Amino acid sequence: MGPVKNSNSATRSARVEEMRRAERARERRNRILTVAASVVVVAGLVVGGVVLVRSQSDGSDAAGKKDTAASGDAKNSGKNSAGDSGHFTTGKDGVRTWSGKLSRTHVTTDVTYPMHPPVGGNHNPVWLDCNGTVYDKPVHDENAVHALEHGAVWVTYTDAAGKADVSALAAKVKQTPYSLMSPYEKQDAPLILSAWGHQVAVKSAKDPEVDKFFAAYVQGEQTPEPGASCTGGVMQ
């Protein structure tokens, strides 16, 4: 059995090194794209300001009625501003897979997701650093979802999780590129692992599903943007 373990270890090391090379190669490109996205957002705000001023200068009753209707539409759309549709289906292994649409539009506003933690949907243009990063405070869903889009696995926990389990999972994350960890109180189970479109609750850090989930979904086939950077984003 020794040679097989060595072979698996070498294969895993080669995969990690390949991901790191791809990350470095794409980091500069992604930073440029982020700056460009910011410029587009600023330009949009400027144009929106001009339109708003013009609309306010029009004192007609018809314009007032249109503004009221638009506000109502925005309020209703806030029920699920992630742009997602569908539901979870649970496999025999306990992994929940989202069956339906997961939107990928970049937005600069807060997003209301239909699941917690979210496994996809509209998200912030800047991803959350996920190079084996452990956060001791809650992070923004919108940035974390962008990290999932890059192929990261997100480990989350509540106050009900055992301290030993939290420490063990944090150690695993720190050793795994394309992963991150943070507290998350709105979830239904003490320990949850999430990837783009997939999620599983585990009983402890020793749960066999932990290693299986990491092996399947760290830069797995579900990744919308394989090889995209997990550094150079935001740290919070």
C-alpha positions as CSV (number, residue, x, y, z in Angstrom):
1,M,0.0,0.0,0.0
2,G,3.0,2.3,0.5
3,P,3.7,3.0,-3.2
4,V,0.0,3.8,-3.8
5,K,0.0,6.4,-1.0
6,N,3.2,8.0,-2.3
7,S,1.8,8.1,-5.8
8,N,-1.4,9.7,-4.5
9,S,0.6,12.3,-2.5
10,A,2.7,13.1,-5.6
11,T,-0.4,13.5,-7.7
12,R,-2.0,15.8,-5.1
13,S,1.2,17.9,-4.8
14,A,1.5,18.2,-8.6
15,R,-2.2,19.3,-8.7
16,V,-1.6,22.0,-6.0
17,E,1.5,23.3,-7.7
18,E,-0.3,23.5,-11.0
19,M,-3.1,25.5,-9.4
20,R,-0.6,27.8,-7.8
21,R,1.1,28.4,-11.2
22,A,-2.3,29.1,-12.8
23,E,-3.1,31.4,-10.0
24,R,0.0,33.5,-10.4
25,A,-0.5,33.6,-14.1
26,R,-4.0,34.9,-13.9
27,E,-3.6,37.2,-10.9
28,R,-2.4,40.2,-13.0
29,R,-5.2,39.7,-15.5
30,N,-7.9,39.5,-12.7
31,R,-6.6,42.7,-11.1
32,I,-6.8,44.5,-14.4
33,L,-10.4,43.2,-14.8
34,T,-11.3,44.3,-11.3
35,V,-10.0,47.8,-11.9
36,A,-11.9,47.9,-15.2
37,A,-15.1,46.7,-13.4
38,S,-14.6,49.5,-10.9
39,V,-14.3,52.1,-13.7
40,V,-17.5,50.8,-15.2
41,V,-19.3,51.0,-11.9
42,V,-18.2,54.6,-11.3
43,A,-19.2,55.6,-14.9
44,G,-22.6,54.0,-14.3
45,L,-23.0,56.0,-11.1
46,V,-22.2,59.2,-12.9
47,V,-24.7,58.4,-15.7
48,G,-27.3,57.4,-13.1
49,G,-26.8,60.7,-11.3
50,V,-27.4,62.6,-14.4
51,V,-30.6,60.6,-15.2
52,L,-31.8,61.1,-11.6
53,V,-31.4,64.9,-11.8
54,R,-33.2,65.1,-15.0
55,S,-36.1,62.9,-13.8
56,Q,-36.4,65.1,-10.6
57,S,-36.6,68.2,-12.7
58,D,-39.7,66.8,-14.4
59,G,-42.6,67.6,-12.0
60,S,-45.3,65.8,-13.9
61,D,-47.7,63.4,-12.1
62,A,-46.9,60.7,-14.6
63,A,-43.2,60.8,-13.7
64,G,-44.2,60.4,-10.0
65,K,-46.3,57.4,-10.7
66,K,-43.4,55.7,-12.6
67,D,-41.0,56.3,-9.7
68,T,-43.5,54.7,-7.3
69,A,-43.9,51.7,-9.5
70,A,-40.1,51.3,-9.9
71,S,-39.6,51.4,-6.1
72,G,-42.2,48.6,-5.7
73,D,-40.5,46.4,-8.3
74,A,-37.1,46.9,-6.6
75,K,-38.6,46.0,-3.2
76,N,-40.1,42.8,-4.5
77,S,-36.9,41.8,-6.3
78,G,-35.1,42.1,-3.0
79,K,-36.7,38.8,-1.9
80,N,-34.1,37.0,-3.9
81,S,-31.6,39.5,-5.5
82,A,-29.2,36.7,-6.1
83,G,-30.9,35.9,-9.4
84,D,-31.1,32.2,-8.4
85,S,-33.9,29.8,-9.1
86,G,-34.3,26.2,-8.2
87,H,-33.8,24.1,-5.1
88,F,-31.5,21.7,-3.3
89,T,-31.5,17.9,-3.9
90,T,-29.7,15.7,-1.4
91,G,-27.6,12.7,-2.4
92,K,-27.0,9.5,-0.5
93,D,-23.8,10.9,0.8
94,G,-25.6,13.9,2.3
95,V,-24.2,16.4,-0.2
96,R,-26.9,18.9,-1.3
97,T,-26.7,20.0,-5.0
98,W,-28.5,23.0,-6.3
99,S,-30.8,22.0,-9.1
100,G,-31.6,25.1,-11.1
101,K,-30.0,28.4,-12.1
102,L,-27.1,30.1,-10.2
103,S,-26.6,33.6,-11.6
104,R,-23.1,35.0,-12.0
105,T,-23.7,38.7,-12.4
106,H,-21.3,41.2,-10.7
107,V,-23.1,43.6,-8.4
108,T,-22.0,46.2,-5.9
109,T,-25.0,46.0,-3.7
110,D,-26.0,43.6,-0.9
111,V,-27.5,40.4,-2.2
112,T,-30.3,38.4,-0.7
113,Y,-29.6,34.7,-1.2
114,P,-32.1,31.8,-1.0
115,M,-29.7,29.6,0.9
116,H,-27.3,30.1,3.9
117,P,-24.4,30.0,3.4
118,P,-24.9,30.8,-0.3
119,V,-23.5,28.4,-2.9
120,G,-23.8,30.7,-5.9
121,G,-25.6,33.7,-7.4
122,N,-24.9,37.3,-8.1
123,H,-21.8,38.5,-6.3
124,N,-19.3,41.3,-5.7
125,P,-16.8,42.0,-8.5
126,V,-14.0,41.4,-5.9
127,W,-13.5,37.9,-4.5
128,L,-12.6,37.0,-0.9
129,D,-9.0,35.8,-0.5
130,C,-9.2,32.0,-0.4
131,N,-5.6,30.8,-0.4
132,G,-6.1,28.6,2.6
133,T,-7.4,31.7,4.5
134,V,-9.0,31.4,8.0
135,Y,-11.1,34.4,9.1
136,D,-12.1,34.7,12.8
137,K,-14.9,37.1,12.0
138,P,-17.9,36.8,9.6
139,V,-17.2,37.8,6.0
140,H,-19.5,39.2,3.3
141,D,-21.5,36.6,1.4
142,E,-21.1,38.6,-1.8
143,N,-17.2,38.3,-1.7
144,A,-17.3,34.7,-0.5
145,V,-19.5,33.6,-3.4
146,H,-17.0,35.1,-5.8
147,A,-14.4,32.8,-4.2
148,L,-16.6,29.8,-4.8
149,E,-16.9,30.8,-8.4
150,H,-13.0,30.5,-8.5
151,G,-13.3,26.9,-7.3
152,A,-12.8,27.4,-3.5
153,V,-14.3,25.3,-0.7
154,W,-15.8,27.5,2.1
155,V,-15.9,26.0,5.6
156,T,-18.4,27.7,8.0
157,Y,-19.3,27.1,11.6
158,T,-21.6,28.4,14.4
159,D,-21.0,28.9,18.1
160,A,-22.4,25.4,18.6
161,A,-19.4,23.8,16.8
162,G,-16.8,22.1,19.1
163,K,-13.6,24.1,19.5
164,A,-11.5,21.0,18.7
165,D,-13.4,20.6,15.4
166,V,-13.0,24.3,14.5
167,S,-9.3,24.1,15.2
168,A,-8.8,20.9,13.2
169,L,-10.8,22.3,10.2
170,A,-8.8,25.6,10.4
171,A,-5.6,23.6,10.2
172,K,-6.8,21.7,7.1
173,V,-7.9,24.9,5.4
174,K,-4.5,26.6,6.0
175,Q,-2.8,23.7,4.2
176,T,-5.2,23.8,1.2
177,P,-5.0,26.4,-1.5
178,Y,-8.5,27.4,-2.8
179,S,-10.2,27.1,0.5
180,L,-11.3,29.5,3.3
181,M,-13.1,29.4,6.6
182,S,-15.2,31.8,8.6
183,P,-17.9,31.9,11.4
184,Y,-21.5,31.9,10.1
185,E,-24.4,32.1,12.5
186,K,-27.3,32.0,10.0
187,Q,-26.7,28.4,9.0
188,D,-28.8,25.4,10.1
189,A,-25.9,23.1,11.2
190,P,-22.8,23.7,13.4
191,L,-20.4,22.7,10.6
192,I,-21.0,23.2,6.9
193,L,-18.8,22.9,3.8
194,S,-19.8,24.8,0.6
195,A,-18.7,24.9,-3.0
196,W,-20.3,26.4,-6.1
197,G,-23.6,24.7,-6.3
198,H,-22.9,22.1,-3.6
199,Q,-23.1,22.0,0.2
200,V,-22.8,19.4,3.0
201,A,-23.2,19.5,6.8
202,V,-20.6,17.4,8.7
203,K,-20.8,16.0,12.2
204,S,-17.1,16.8,13.1
205,A,-13.7,17.5,11.6
206,K,-13.2,13.7,11.5
207,D,-16.3,13.1,9.4
208,P,-15.1,11.2,6.3
209,E,-17.2,13.6,4.2
210,V,-14.7,16.4,5.0
211,D,-11.9,14.8,3.0
212,K,-14.3,13.6,0.2
213,F,-15.8,17.1,-0.2
214,F,-12.4,18.8,-0.4
215,A,-11.1,16.2,-2.9
216,A,-14.2,16.6,-5.1
217,Y,-14.7,20.3,-5.0
218,V,-11.4,22.2,-4.5
219,Q,-11.0,23.4,-8.1
220,G,-13.5,20.6,-9.0
221,E,-15.6,20.1,-12.1
222,Q,-18.3,22.4,-10.7
223,T,-15.9,25.4,-10.9
224,P,-17.2,28.2,-13.2
225,E,-13.8,29.8,-13.5
226,P,-11.1,27.1,-13.0
227,G,-7.6,28.5,-12.2
228,A,-8.9,32.0,-11.4
229,S,-6.9,33.7,-8.6
230,C,-7.6,33.1,-4.9
231,T,-5.3,36.0,-3.8
232,G,-5.4,39.7,-4.5
233,G,-9.0,40.0,-3.4
234,V,-10.3,41.4,-0.2
235,M,-9.4,40.3,3.4
236,Q,-12.2,40.8,5.9
